[in-house]
Amino acid sequence: MKPSTVLAFASLPLGNVEVATDTMGLTAMLTPYLLVIVSTTPIAQTQHKSARPKEVASHSAMTGCLAWFPSVKLKVADPVTGNQMSKVKLVYCWSNVLTVLDVDEIPSEDKDKPPSLKFRARSRWKCEEPIVAVQWLSRSVLTVLTISQRLIVLEDRSMRMTEAFDLIYKHIYHVDLFSKQLHTLVEQLDEDDTTMHGVVADAFYMSFKAYKGRLFLLGFNDVSIGALSNWADRLIALMENGDYLGAIQLATSYYTGDANKLTVGLPEDQASRHSMVLDKLMEIMSASLKYAFGQRKKPNSSVDEGQLRELAETCFVGCRQVGDIDFLFDEMYEWYEDGGAEGIFLESLEPYVLDKTISAVPPTVMKALVSHFVSKGWESRLEELICHMDTATLDLDQVTVLCKRHSLYDALIYVWNQALADYITPLLDLLALLVPLMQNGEYTGSGNPNEDEAGVNAYKIFTYLSYVLTGRVYPTGEPIPEPLAQKAKAELYWFLFSGKSITWPKGSSRRFLTKPTQSQEPSFPYLRMILKFAAPDFLSTLNEAFEDPFLNDSPERQMVGSPDRDLPEEQIFGLTVDRQYIVSILMEIMNPSDFPLADTIYLDMFIARNLPKYPQYLLFTGSTLTKVLTGLCNYPGTDLFEDAQLSSEYLLSVYQPPDIADLIPLFKQAGFYRILKRIYRSDKQYGKLVQAYFEDPDDRDAIFDCVKSFLDGSANLTKRQIQDVHSVIKEHSEDFVDLDPKRAALTIANHAPELHRFILDSVSGQPELQYGYLKTILEPEDDPTPEKALDNDLVEHYLRLMCKFNPSHVSDYVGQVQSANLKLENLLPTMEETGVIDAAVVLMAKEGQVVEAMGRLTKHLETLESALHGLLTEAQDDGDISDRQEAAGDLMEALQKYTLVGIWLCKGQTKTIRDGSGSRRRQKSPNQDNLGPDESLWLELIDATVQITKQISSDLQMYQEQQPPTTNGDTEHYGAYDLLDTDKLLASLRSLVQNTFTALLTSTSTPPASGPARSPAVVGSNFSFLRVLRAFLTRAAASSPNLADLRAVLSSIFAAYAYEESILRLSNRLLERSLFVNVKQAVELRQRGWRPKGSTCEACGRRVWGPGVAGNVFEAWEEKRTEMEKRKLQRNALLSPGGSEGRGKGSGLGSPIEEEYEGKGKGRDLSPRIDFEQEQREAAAANGCEIHGRALSPMGPNLTVGSGDLSVVGVSGRMSPRPGGAPLLGPLVVLACRHIYHQRCLEELQTRQGMMTRGGDRHGKEAEYRCPIDG
């Protein structure tokens, strides 16, 4: 058993109210593993058990403590449960995990029986270190003592740590009481057992107690008694310390309940807490204001504006929380006003007005607010403030005067609208700003700042009209109540469209005139003034207003003339205004004689866009709409082009002009190509449609899809229409290709290939476009093979262009293209001019001009040699050439490249000669001196490369000799880039001859044939290399009598031989190693075999191997070994040097062996077969199988199996009769599942079950078996 002890023990004390648990004598005990709660009366009974929580950290200090709190009567009902009595609670701790347990009483149905108890773990808290003692300071406050003597105060339900104190200096008394009992538990610590602890803490429970809100600490030398300070004491302490801001903030948090209210003695009930804290908070704020401004009056005051701002913000927060806004304006504002800091107060007020916490401001404060913000230049902020206030509390006279004085028109409009529901007066105020600016009825801007400011404010007319006519409050955007919104809209429409000047307010004699200096007002004066001021903005406003349902035919509008409704004039007129009336008035006023084109275009766009949206409300004649279209085509500036075209499209969606042909020139002049395309498409004028795509600068890329859709057959165009499309493409062929050569080529190639030549001729002055065009059709990306059906002239032209734009690709393309009809005389000059000699050689070779091709190649090699010679000579004379190494490297790469081209040419000719007919083969003796055509080519190439090597080698040697001496590997007078890398150049140079001879050797040498006799041509080719070499040496000896000149060349030839030999030897060695590894693995797998599961046959049950097997197995095994040794000796004799002679002379070793030996496997049985084994084979053959494998004894464990899980090979045992007529030993079969059978038994089972696979034969294919047990 694990050692244990009681870490904590406590009985439930009595509370101030009688409950059932008082009579049960509840006692809690805490052990290292369990919490046990028992009742002692009337009998001892376990009420609850709880194991240690899993959250306890493994191998931490073992501690345990607990404390009860009885049920008590509450002054205020519990805010969570609503009960008047609290529940019995138990707090217990294991190590650093604290748990609060509630005890609920469940009444029993039998009154004589005590109630049952329900224990529920309600809260849990983890400390940073083990807890050694815990006590209830009050019903809702816990005090915890940790192992490091820290005192922590917790609130019960929230488990929030409110206070923490370090009591290490108190030297709290503690003693080791548990380590002796738990000695083995700690000493025999198992690191893998996470339930154990590493150390047992001392006992602190006798040194820490709580009683009636006081704490008692027992130290080694003294006893301490203390209590937590309450909320009032803490506030007073802050005030005495001069931290009045902190005191206000703390009192506010006490009021809202954000602070640790339970810890400081505040009730949880909100009403009770508010009544306790409110007076104290207001008292603190008053005292703080008095103290701050009293200190400010002193000469050396420490209270600055920053502290006053913090005090104001803190008091605002406090007053908002307690809901006492009057304190701010009745007392607080006076302090700031008297102290000359009212600006701080007003700025602190701003955010609370904006979030509508404060919506009413006294007139005196409002006047000061306006003055302060205007003086700071914050007019926009001031307007926003006024627009967020409750207008019912404002002094309207004061506010309107202040707003007009300081040009706060947003605020002025808001006050008129919200306070008086007057929507006409603000409009008159704004129009009054325009009267001085409208000279002779035309608006002209001026340089006067005051007039410019008036114009800016006048622009608010349009925003105001937009808000009100769509039912929104200006400028906040909130919705206007529906009845008021109807009234406001009707009044504004009456004001604008009544056609006369009005007297406002109603009943007054004040008539608002737009031209006060003239005797007569024009019709619709206010509408004319607004349109003259900014017609586009007003029409944009009306565009929004048209979307409002007020202008629809609603039932309310139909009842306007009803006698039941007594409405003023403006309401009646406004309710009769509709969209048709508005547009008619606008068309009448905005005529070309009174308004410029820059204004009338906006009216045309307005009509064109609204007619499709409201066709049931707007009606126009055809001539009117045609006039609108004409006006849209005559837009005044390019900035209006897109809007005009879009408006025309809107209008044409609902209106089809009868004289559309007359409008097409206007559309072309205006550049409305989207409209033109639509017209041409509907009229099936496909040629003009393609023309429109070419002329449209914004959508030219769509021409390819357009042409494709017309010419792919899906559009069912007539021949005439197709010709029209072709004509347009020809007319704009240069633009067509210039847009995208690739897409143009694909489009024409797929749908109009007959236009290729015309299009290419049209861009003859732009060869890069021709090249891109031809590349797409001749070398498409999705099909790398060249196009074969095109005209050869196009291919030749493409090759000439490729020589200029992509010369490195010419030879590859020439090798792919069909060159039967290509004209060499047209291509060769361009190829030679551009230096694409490799392509010229390839092309000439394909035409059969092999000798001429070699001549051109050697001539080009000589040119490269001369260039390299000149470079080296120039480098000797002038040491300042910085790019000589790069140039020399490029020339050397070119030499190597064209040498490879020559090798390719020679190989091709050699193959052609070798593959030719017999009559064309060389019939002369190999000893003849005459060379064949292919050999002559090889000789010419070798001679050219040798001459280049000799010449350049001497140049390099001379260059090295003329270089200045060096010190420590560094040049003295030349930079690193001024010296050529002669070693690298020399190695590259020698590779020319080496590669050439290597190619000659490999192309003229033929591997020995294993089939029929080789032809004379093939035999003769083996001597080609020697003839070419002899001819080369003869020519070299004639041109260079000094044998030393040939030394480097001969060394290169011999190096080629040595290189080929090394490669062959290395390849043979790698092949042999790989073969050996594979064969070795196969032999090991073959020899390992499978070990059977049992020693008896799964079919008949007789033992087949191992101890107790029937039959003379050991003798059979010895006989088998003797025969194997004998066969081994015979095989060695046959393979010995004298073996062939012995067989030839009729040696006795041969005949019996040779007659019996079958197959090629080295595991085949060479011993003579007896009749019984032959019978077995015949029986197996009759079933379609044949037994193969090694002849092993049935006793041996090395059983051979076939490949795969279902295919195995039986083991042939030596057949010998048993004494007394016992059954003969037979072959065994082991399957992949390791079941073992007699072969006869397995075949009989499979024959009966139809599972036999007949696949055996005499040539090594093994019979396949399937296990009857595992399938």
Phi, psi and omega in degrees: 000149177287142177293146182214170177197173177262111181280330182209150185206128180202146176256151181289122178282169179276145177260192181267012176220146184276126177226168185294330183290344180295329184266359183263348179060052181294133180227134180248135177233139181239120176251176177298346186238331189224152164254125182236129176242123182236152172255135186262343179230146358287338175227158177290126184210134178284125181261330185201143173228142179215130179280163179297135182297151178288342181290347181297129182295135181291143177059029175269179180292134181276116176223159178201135179202158179204165179202138177266154166226123187283172175284133182228160178275136185261144175288324178235141182304146179299126184293342181268308184266337183079007181277155177272352178235144177276161179274157171291133183231146175230128173251131179221153185226134166243120181054244184256009183252121180251135182229138175252127184246125175267143179246115178256140177263127177249109183302144179272148178295328178270118183296334181283342181266145178291157179291153175276155184247142177239124182254129184226121176286110188268316185225151178218142183218138179250129179266165179284341182215166182299145180260131183252344179203148179216143180214152173271115176282324174208186183297333185239007184233130178249145172240135186234136176247124183265173184293336177268015176064044170258135179260123183240135179252128182238145168272141192297294190289318182281344183053038179265131179280115184261329181218156175210131181228146176263117183250022182296330180287346180280345179053061182295138183289133176212153185214149179276109181245346191243344186293332181292315179293326184258025184300310182294329180295326182271318183291322180264057184288131176255113183296333181280344181268104184284354180276349183270167179242156181273336183207152177254124183282160176290164180272130178243357193296333181278354186253000185220113181221156177231141180206120178051049174079007180241150181251142181235123181243130177258114178262177178292333185235351184204173176238132181245140178234134181206172179211156176282137179290147181272181188293322181294318179298323181291320177296316180297322180297320178294318179296318179295333179275358179085006181267074183287330176295315177297324179294318179295316180296319179292319178296323177295319178293327174296322182293315182281345181086010179284336182275181182281076189293324182290324182294324185265010174089017177269144182286158177284333181294128187293316182297316180296319181294318180298317181295329181283323190266332189303307182299320180295320180295314180296323178296318180294319180295318178297315180296323180294318179296317180297317181295315184295312182284336172293318177293330183291332181285343181287155185300309183258063184286140177265359181266113180255182183293328178298318178292323177295323178293317177297320179296319180295314180297321179294318179293323176299316179297315180297316181293324178294323181291321182273350179077019181254082180283335181298328179302325183297315185268334182278321186242311186293316181298324179297318178300315182289324179292316178294328181274004179071026182234033182295336178298321178297317179297316183292322177291325176290334180288332189305307183298332181283334173285320182294323177271009174063022170292321177242118181244347181241130182231133178301153182303318181298318179292323180295318179297316179294325180296314180297314182298316182294313183290325177293319179296331178274352183079028183254048183298320181295321177293323179295318178298321179296323178296312182297323182288350177255004180265160176280112185293339180293339182262000184269152169277101189297318179300314181297314185293314182296321178295315180296320182292318178294320181298323184254014176057042177265074188285330176298313178293321180298315179299318181298318181294314180299316183291312188277325183276321186243359182054037180253117182251354180271315183304315178300323179293321176295321178299321180287320178294331178298333177291334183276335185306313179292338185270345182264086179277122182058032178079004180242136180276129176227127177289154181228169180274359180288122181301323180296317179293321177298319177296322177296321178296321178297316179292326179295333178296345178290350176304315187290319177294320179297312179298320180298317180294310187289318182290348173251012172079034179237150178282133177264131004255011187283334180085004178288152181290140175276138176307143190303311180300318179292324179296320178298318180295315182296315181296316181298319180295319182290319177296322176297318180298320186275324191244014177286339174090004182214165175282152187238162174256125183214137000294159181299137181094348179267170180259011184269111178256130181274119183249138178276337179230077185295340182274350180254158185278339185227139178269143176286168175292148182047060187297316185289322177295318178298318181299316181293318180294321176295328181289308181199085181297317180301319181292321180292319178294327174295322176296316178295328178299320175291319182295329179296337180280349180282137182291356180301328183275359177281169178276081180271161178301326181295323181289327179289340181265016183297317183275007181290140179292345181285345184249118179258097185244148176292169185301314184296327179289316182296313181295316182298326180285346179266351181287133176227183185293320181298318180295317181298312182295321179298316179296318181297319179293328178290318184284312188274063176271156184300337181284334182257336184234142179288167180298329180296340177262317183294333178299327179289327175292319177299317178294323179298314180293316184297326183274333183271336179299315177294332181281328184229060182293336180280346182250345183240136181221127181224155176282161180297321180296324179296315181290324175297322176297322178295317178298319178298318178297323179292326179290337181259047179295145189281336185214158181294337179293340180260004185300308184295318179296320180293317180294318178297320179295321178296320178296320176302312184294318181290346177289339180239354184226126178250104181297137178291332181253052184297329180297328179288338181272344183300317176301323177295318179296321178295317179297323180280342182081027180275073186286333177297321178291318179299318179298319179297319180293313182296322180293317179293329179270002180058035174266077191290328177296314177293328178296315177296322176300320179295323178296321179294325184276343182282111183287343184265350185216041183286332181295339181285355181298327183292314177295326179296309180298320179299316182294332181276327188259356181276001177095345182287335182275351178056050178284148174281169179299321179296318180294321178296320177296322177298317179296317179297321180297318179294321179296319178297319181297325182246030185299320180295316176295325181299314180285324183295332179297308181198099183303323182293309181293325177297315180296316179297319181295313181290320181296325183275334189233340180209063183296341180291349181267002184303308186294319180298317181294319180294323178294328181290337179247033181297334179277358180233082185298331180295326176290321177299317181296314179297322179295309182292326178299322181293320184272334181266333177228068180296148184293324182280346179221096186292344180287142183294153177289128185261339187273358184275165180294139180296332178298324177293321179295317179297317179296321178295321178295319178296320178291323180295327177300333181269318188261337180210066186296332182292342183262354186297314183296321178296318181290321179298326178291340182262326190283151175283114188255019184297322184254009178284142182263115182296323183295340178273334187260324187297319179300319180293320180295318180290324180294323181268359177080018180267066184288326181298320178292322178297320179295314180299315182295318179293324178294320179293334177274359179091358181270065186289316182296317179295324178297317178295323178298315178296323181294313180295326177296319179291324177297321177295325177296316178297322178298317180297321179295317180292322176298317178296322179296316180294321178293318177296323179294329178288326183276327186231116182266010184260007181281117186273336184255022183293325180295318179294318179295317179297320178296321178296318179295321179293320176297322178296318178300314179297319181298311184284337171294319176295325175298318177296320177300316178300319180295316180294318179297318180298319179292321178298317178295322179297316179296320183290325181272000183289173181290165183294329181289338182265355180286161181287124182258354182285163179290145178300343181278352179296152180275342182291137180262147175284173181300319180292322179293326177295322177297316178301317181296319180295319179293318180296318181298320180294315181293324180292318179297319178297317181297315180299313185293311184289327178298317178295323178295319179294321179296318179294322179297319179294321181293330183270001179286147179291157179293155181243157179237121179055036176080359181251144178286150181270322188240351185238147178285171183295333183269359181267350182253138180278148176275084187294327180296317179294318180294321181293321178295319178294324181294316180295332180292340178299305180294320183298314180294323181295313180292325176298315178297320178298317181296315183288329183278334182260353178262136183242130178294152181299134181275142179259355182264223180293176182296141181287152181286162179298325180296319179293320178296320181291331181294337178292339179264358183298317182302318182292322179293317179296320180294318179295318180295322179295317181293323178297314181293322180292322180293326180289324182272338182227090180299332182281120182291339180295334180292335182267358185298313182295322180294314180296323178296325177293321179296312181294327176297324177297317177300312182298323180296315180298318181296319180296319180296316180295319180295319179293319179296318179297320181295316178296320180295316180297319181296315180297319179295319180298317180297317182293317180294320180297318178295320179296318180295318180296318178295324180292320183285334184289313177066194179238142178266126181295156178291317183233182182250007180240154177292133183290345183263303185265343177084000179281147179291135184247342177199167180087186181299138177086009180288141181283148177104162181273071188289318184297316178297319178297323179293319178297316179299320179298315178299319180298316180295321179296319177296320180296315180296324179297318178295318179298319181295318178297324179294322180291326182274354180287161181304328181268008184292319182296322179294319180301317180294322182293333183264011178077037179297149181288357181277346193266311196296309182295327181291312184296327179291325183272337186287130177223148176082178183247346184291142181282353176267007181290149180280119180265358182283155178296138179272141178268171187297323184293321178294323177296323178296321178298318180295318179296320178296319178294322178295326178296332178268008179084016182234163172216138184272129177231163175139183181276146180276097182241160177288143176300342181278338183288143181279350184276082184261132185267137180237162178274183180277138178099166182280337185254348185250123178226164178243132180287160179258122182276117173269152180291125183276121177215140182291145176271153176297145177073022177071024179290160180299146179287155173287137183236171179295152178243152178232126175249127182264170182297333178279003176074014170279143184241141182222155157292141180301318180299318181297316182295317180294321178298318178296314183290328177294319180292323183271357180070026183259000184287129176260115185270100180217002182284148175211186185272356191252028174102352179280126188272151176290146181251134180238159177229133185291127177294341183272305184265353180073000000 
